[in-house]
Amino acid sequence: EPKARASTLDFKKVNEIWDKKQYKYKVVESLTPADEANELDQYIFVARTRLDKETKNQIQYIDIKSSGLRDVLRNVLHDVQGICLQEEKPSV
């Protein structure tokens, strides 16, 4: 039975790689094959690293699964016009 969405007080880090046969990105764990993406719903957030199929550049994504965390982030970042995470010390 699948766990409830955002019920695990933890986060999961996964990678996305391009599947040439299916012609789409698939989610994989660091060193093991990926389970279904629905398994990731139990975590509060999921940090994904996508490897671009052409340039091989890594793109970072954070998927917020918890509605409570999403609401808090909306309130905290309400008046923020920009976020810079490229620098050594990220700024808001």
Sine and cosine of phi, psi and omega as CSV:
sin_phi,cos_phi,sin_psi,cos_psi,sin_omega,cos_omega
0.00,0.00,0.77,-0.64,-0.01,-1.00
-0.93,0.37,0.56,-0.83,0.05,-1.00
-0.96,0.28,0.38,-0.92,0.01,-1.00
-0.92,0.40,0.49,-0.87,-0.01,-1.00
-0.87,0.49,0.74,-0.67,0.04,-1.00
0.83,0.55,0.58,0.82,-0.01,-1.00
-1.00,-0.06,-0.23,0.97,0.00,-1.00
-0.99,-0.14,0.85,-0.52,-0.01,-1.00
-0.98,0.19,0.92,0.39,-0.04,-1.00
-0.33,-0.94,0.14,-0.99,0.10,-1.00
-0.79,-0.61,0.26,-0.96,-0.06,-1.00
-0.80,-0.60,0.68,-0.73,0.07,-1.00
-0.94,-0.34,0.80,-0.60,-0.01,-1.00
-0.71,-0.70,0.24,-0.97,0.07,-1.00
-0.90,-0.43,0.49,-0.87,0.11,-0.99
-0.91,-0.41,0.80,-0.60,0.04,-1.00
-0.83,-0.55,0.43,-0.90,-0.04,-1.00
-0.99,0.16,0.81,-0.59,0.05,-1.00
-0.99,-0.17,0.95,-0.31,-0.07,-1.00
-0.91,0.42,-0.55,0.84,-0.02,-1.00
-0.94,0.33,-0.70,0.71,-0.02,-1.00
-1.00,0.02,-0.17,0.98,0.01,-1.00
0.82,0.57,0.75,0.66,0.08,-1.00
-0.33,-0.94,0.26,-0.96,0.06,-1.00
-0.97,0.25,0.57,-0.82,0.11,-0.99
-0.79,-0.62,0.52,-0.85,-0.04,-1.00
-1.00,0.05,0.77,-0.64,0.06,-1.00
-0.73,-0.69,0.53,-0.85,0.11,-0.99
-0.98,0.18,0.17,-0.98,-0.13,-0.99
-0.75,0.66,-0.82,0.58,-0.08,-1.00
-0.82,-0.57,0.08,1.00,-0.03,-1.00
-0.81,-0.58,0.40,-0.92,0.05,-1.00
-0.89,0.47,0.47,-0.88,-0.05,-1.00
-0.97,0.24,0.59,-0.81,0.22,-0.98
-1.00,0.04,-0.05,-1.00,0.00,-1.00
-0.89,0.46,0.53,-0.85,-0.01,-1.00
-0.88,0.48,-0.46,0.89,0.00,-1.00
-0.87,0.49,-0.46,0.89,0.04,-1.00
-0.89,0.46,-0.47,0.88,-0.02,-1.00
-0.96,0.28,-0.26,0.96,-0.02,-1.00
-0.90,0.43,-0.36,0.93,-0.05,-1.00
-0.95,0.31,-0.31,0.95,-0.05,-1.00
-1.00,0.06,0.48,-0.88,0.02,-1.00
-0.89,0.45,-0.70,0.72,0.14,-0.99
-0.55,-0.84,0.36,-0.93,0.01,-1.00
-0.82,-0.57,0.81,-0.59,0.08,-1.00
-1.00,-0.08,0.89,-0.46,-0.03,-1.00
-0.94,-0.35,0.63,-0.78,0.14,-0.99
-0.90,-0.43,0.89,-0.46,0.01,-1.00
-0.97,-0.24,0.78,-0.63,0.06,-1.00
-1.00,-0.08,0.92,-0.38,-0.04,-1.00
-0.86,0.52,0.73,-0.69,-0.10,-0.99
-0.92,0.38,-0.43,0.90,-0.04,-1.00
-0.98,-0.18,-0.78,0.63,-0.09,-1.00
-1.00,0.02,-0.28,0.96,-0.05,-1.00
0.92,0.40,0.24,0.97,0.09,-1.00
-0.96,0.29,0.53,-0.85,0.06,-1.00
-1.00,-0.03,0.73,-0.69,0.06,-1.00
-0.87,-0.49,0.78,-0.63,-0.05,-1.00
-0.99,-0.13,0.70,-0.72,0.07,-1.00
-0.76,-0.65,0.51,-0.86,0.15,-0.99
-0.81,-0.59,0.88,-0.47,0.02,-1.00
-0.99,-0.14,0.92,-0.40,0.02,-1.00
-1.00,0.10,0.90,-0.44,-0.04,-1.00
-0.99,-0.11,-0.46,0.89,-0.06,-1.00
-0.99,0.12,0.83,-0.56,0.03,-1.00
-0.92,0.40,-0.55,0.83,0.04,-1.00
-0.90,0.44,-0.72,0.69,0.05,-1.00
-0.90,0.44,-0.65,0.76,0.02,-1.00
-0.88,0.48,-0.66,0.75,0.02,-1.00
-0.91,0.42,-0.66,0.75,0.04,-1.00
-0.88,0.47,-0.72,0.70,0.01,-1.00
-0.89,0.46,-0.61,0.79,0.06,-1.00
-0.88,0.48,-0.70,0.72,0.00,-1.00
-0.92,0.38,-0.71,0.70,-0.04,-1.00
-0.91,0.41,-0.65,0.76,-0.09,-1.00
-0.99,-0.12,0.23,0.97,-0.09,-1.00
-0.81,0.59,-0.76,0.65,-0.07,-1.00
-0.99,-0.12,0.13,0.99,-0.02,-1.00
-0.98,0.21,0.81,-0.59,-0.01,-1.00
-1.00,-0.05,-0.35,0.94,0.00,-1.00
-0.31,-0.95,0.52,-0.85,0.03,-1.00
-0.79,-0.61,0.78,-0.63,0.02,-1.00
-0.91,-0.42,0.91,-0.41,0.01,-1.00
-0.94,-0.33,0.13,0.99,-0.05,-1.00
-0.99,0.16,-0.43,0.90,-0.09,-1.00
-0.99,0.15,0.23,-0.97,0.03,-1.00
-0.88,0.48,-0.63,0.77,0.09,-1.00
-0.93,-0.37,0.98,-0.18,-0.02,-1.00
-0.84,0.54,0.55,-0.83,-0.01,-1.00
-0.76,-0.65,0.47,-0.89,0.03,-1.00
-0.89,-0.46,0.00,0.00,0.00,0.00
